[in-house]
């Protein structure tokens, strides 16, 4: 499926187009973290031709949302950033329609070339334009490499007067370069409420547990799992999940609970489970007093980086804004490249990184295009 729009260029034209600017100074040692001040398309093409092709294990971007908004510094709020009417411009989100789609697609085409074969890309967008961006990403990365449409709860419910449901979410589109990306299956601990609901039984030692059937659908004719366990055959059309001798071991260990009708079920303790698998609805609310507009939750970025990259992996954020991705990379031992064309963004990133330099001693090269 392809999305057609005015100004759409071929992949070849995008990749073969010459860059119109070069950096004032750059060593381009891949082991050095880099913060580029300039147009991200020009910078990425420069990286592509200077040793970074297929070097990034992870790309996260939070691009403009086609809101037709100018974000400024609000001097009345202690220089914090907001959508103030007047004040210094932080950045402009003024591309809309076909021009916006062309802007994003050009950059995603180059981003794919920078992504390693085991790499992933997460694109943060809103509900108004996100469905169009998904079609663009389906074409560039392949619909078979689409992993998730993650719903991110961004704020508390609001009472809007408009005739529509309140909006408390945005979305993150998650794609991989190939069918075998880096993936660390992290789990989340159960809450007390979840333990009480899912493991609603308590043994004599005060441990929460639940029970699960010892049999499963399907018959295994002449197999061990179809034989009797303590004189009991599995129900018709089912088989034991383990051979009877294994079930005997579980019973000796006290890990089988017998009902009044002599139906055996396996005991599963809450404190022996690693936790719950992360689902596709995340609640990471943004900072109440951001240092830059659209600043994202640090724990959100840490979760993405932990799951989809390794220690020492190279991570790219080419709309780095406030630098939250870069901060998360520093704290988690990843190498990074950040790009932004806003002088205010570069200023904020440098300030935020300087605050953690004593802890992490980031090795940073700042390059102006």
BELFEN-V648534 format. One record per pair of residues at least 12 apart in sequence whose ideal C-beta (glycine too) atoms are under 7 Angstrom apart, sorted by the first residue. I is the first residue (numbers start at 1). GAP is how many residues later the second one is. If there is no record, write none. Layout:
i: {I,I}
gap: {GAP,GAP}
This chain:
i: {1,1,2,3,3,3,5,5,5,6,7,7,7,8,8,11,14,14,14,15,15,15,19,19,19,20,21,21,21,22,23,23,23,23,24,25,26,27,28,28,30,30,30,31,32,32,33,33,33,33,33,33,34,34,34,35,35,35,35,35,36,36,36,36,37,37,37,37,37,38,38,38,39,39,40,40,40,40,40,41,41,41,42,43,43,44,44,44,44,44,45,47,48,48,48,52,53,53,54,54,54,55,55,55,56,56,56,56,56,56,56,57,57,57,57,57,57,57,57,57,58,58,58,58,58,58,58,59,59,59,59,60,60,60,60,60,61,61,61,61,61,62,62,62,62,62,63,63,64,64,65,65,65,65,66,66,66,66,67,68,68,68,69,69,70,70,70,71,71,71,71,71,72,72,72,72,72,72,73,73,73,74,75,80,80,81,81,81,81,82,88,90,90,90,90,91,91,101,101,104,104,105,107,108,108,108,109,112,112,112,114,115,116,117,117,118,118,118,119,119,120,120,120,120,120,120,121,122,122,122,123,123,123,124,124,125,125,125,126,127,127,127,127,130,130,133,134,137,137,141,145,145,145,145,146,147,147,147,148,148,149,149,150,150,150,150,150,151,151,151,151,152,152,152,152,152,152,153,153,153,153,154,154,154,154,154,155,155,181,182,182,182,183,183,184,184,186,186,186,187,187,187,187,188,188,188,189,190,190,190,195,195,198,199,207,207,208,209,209,209,209,210,211,211,211,211,211,212,212,212,213,214,214,214,214,214,214,215,215,215,215,215,215,216,216,216,217,217,218,218,219,219,220,224,224,225,225,225,225,226,227,228,229,229,250,255,282,284,284,284,285,290,291,291,291,292,292,292,292,294,295,295,295,296,298,298,298,301,301,301,302,302,305,305,305,305,306,309,311,312,312,312,313,314,315,315,315,315,316,317,318,319,320,320,320,320,320,321,321,322,322,322,322,323,323,323,323,323,325,326,326,326,327,327,330,330,330,331}
gap: {134,137,137,129,132,133,93,96,97,92,91,92,95,94,97,98,92,95,96,94,95,98,23,26,27,22,17,21,348,24,23,344,345,346,344,342,341,338,22,23,21,25,284,304,331,333,302,303,329,330,331,332,303,331,333,303,311,314,329,331,302,303,331,333,303,309,329,331,332,303,330,331,302,330,67,278,279,299,301,65,66,69,327,296,326,63,66,67,70,274,65,67,62,65,66,62,60,61,61,62,63,59,61,259,58,59,60,63,258,259,260,59,61,62,125,252,253,256,257,258,61,62,247,250,251,255,257,52,56,62,257,62,241,244,257,265,62,63,256,257,258,62,232,234,257,259,41,256,29,31,28,60,61,64,29,30,34,63,26,25,26,28,14,24,19,22,24,12,19,20,22,222,12,14,15,16,17,18,14,15,17,13,12,209,210,209,210,211,212,211,256,202,203,252,254,251,254,31,35,29,32,31,211,28,29,32,31,28,29,65,202,62,61,60,61,62,63,64,58,62,54,55,56,61,62,188,54,50,52,182,14,49,50,46,48,45,46,48,44,40,42,43,44,41,43,40,39,36,38,34,30,31,32,33,29,27,28,29,26,132,22,24,21,22,24,130,132,18,20,129,130,17,18,19,20,130,132,15,16,129,130,14,15,16,131,132,13,130,127,126,127,128,124,125,122,123,92,120,121,87,88,89,90,87,88,90,86,80,85,86,13,75,12,71,62,64,62,58,59,60,61,58,46,54,55,56,57,53,54,56,52,26,27,33,50,51,52,19,20,23,24,25,26,22,23,25,20,21,20,21,18,20,19,19,20,14,15,17,18,13,17,16,15,18,16,12,18,13,15,16,12,32,31,57,61,29,30,53,56,27,26,27,29,28,26,29,30,23,24,27,26,30,23,24,27,29,26,25,22,21,22,23,21,21,14,19,20,21,21,21,21,21,18,19,20,25,29,19,24,23,26,27,30,15,25,26,29,30,13,12,23,27,25,29,26,30,32,29}
